[in-house]
Amino acid sequence: MNEIRVGIVGLGRLGKVHAHNLAYNVANATLYAVCSPLDSEIEYAKNELGVKVGYTDYEDMVKDEQVDAIFIVSPSGLHCTQIQLALKCGKHVFSEKPIGLNIDEINETISVINQYPNQKFMLGFMRRFDKDYLYAKDLVEKGELGDLTLIRCYGIDPSDGLESFVKFAGSSNSGGLFADMSIHDIDLIRWFTGQEVKKVWAIGKNAAYKELDDVGELETGAAMLQLGDNTMGILVAGRNCHHGYHVETELIGTKGMLRIAQVPEKNLVTIMNEHGVVRPTSQNFPERFSQAFINEANDFIECILTDRQPSVNAIDGLESTKVALACKESYEKNQLITV
Ligand code: NAI
C-alpha cells in the first residue's frame, strides 16, 4: 500500500481545513470520502475538493471497504463512539482533540484501541508539530533552560466567534472552556515536562456575555496547576480576544526562560501610520497553525505506511481531559481539586 484513502467526518471550521489538506497538501493521501449530516457540506467537498463519495451516515462510511483511514473532526461529544466504530471496521483513526468528554467513555475507547494494535490511532494535538514549539522543545531537552519550574499558557479565541458561541452554547457541548481551549496547553505542559498534573485550582468570569453563566460556559478562565514534581502551570483561556487569536507560551527554568509567540504576530511586517507602529496579529487557528495541521496529517499517514506508532496517543488524550475536567469541576465548586 503506498496511498492511503481517507474518509473524513465533520466539515465545519476545522474539518474544512483538514479536508483541504488531505485533498491537496498531504503526501500519499487521497481524500476519498466525506461524511456530514448537511448536504451543503457534502456538495462543498465534491465541488471544491473533488471528493467522489459523500455519506450522511457515519456507519456507512466506516463500512466502505475502499476507505483505509478515518479523520474525525465532528463535535467533541461524538469522538469516542466514532473512534470505536472505525476501529471495529478495520480503519486507522485520527481524531481531533479532545478524545472525549467523559472519562469512562475514554477508558472504554482506550481498551478498544488496545484490541487493534495493528491499526494506528493518533490524536490531534497539532501544536506538537509546529516548528516554534518543536524548536523550544529541543532547547528544553538540551537543558538550555535548566530544570523547568513554571509554564504559563494563554489560549484565547477571537471575539468575532463569541457571539455565535453564545447563541449555540446551550445546545452544543464543547466540554467547557478548559476542555475546549486549555486542553492544548495542558498537553504542552505534559509534553514539555514529562510530568502529570496532580492538583488544579480554576476560576473564571463572564463579563461581556453574562448569559453564559446560565449555560455553565465561560468567556474567560484561569487555572493554576501543580505537577507531580511541583513544577507549576498557569493557564489563561478565553473566547474574547479583540486583536485576533492569542496563543502564547512561556517556560521558566533554573537557567533561563523562553516565550513562544510572546506577541501573536501574523508575519514580519510592521506598519507605521496614523495609528502608530502596528504589528498585524494572527486571526484564527487555521492561520496560526496552518503548517502544523499539514505536518500532523503527514505524520499520521507516514505512521500507517511505515508501521510506526503515532507520538500523540490516547493516553495523552485521557490525561489531558482528566486535567481539563478537573479545572471545570474546580471552577464550578470553587475548590482545589486533586486530579
Ligand atoms: P463545527 O461545529 O464548526 O463543525 C462540526 C462538524 O461536524 C460540522 O461539519 C457538522 O456538520 C458535523 N456534524 C455535526 N453532527 C454530526 C454527526 N452527528 N455526524 C457527523 N458529523 C456531524 O466544529 P469545529 O470547530 O470544526 O470542531 C470540530 C472538532 O474539532 C471539535 O472536536 C473541536 O474540539 C476540534 N477542534 C480542534 C481545533 C484544534 O486546534 N486542533 C480547533 C477547532 C476545533
Boltz pocket constraint, residues with backbone or C-beta under 6 A from the ligand:
constraints:
  - pocket:
      binder: B
      contacts: [[A, 9], [A, 10], [A, 11], [A, 12], [A, 13], [A, 14], [A, 15], [A, 35], [A, 36], [A, 37], [A, 38], [A, 41], [A, 56], [A, 58], [A, 72], [A, 73], [A, 74], [A, 75], [A, 76], [A, 78], [A, 96], [A, 97], [A, 98], [A, 124], [A, 126], [A, 180], [A, 285]]
      max_distance: 6.0
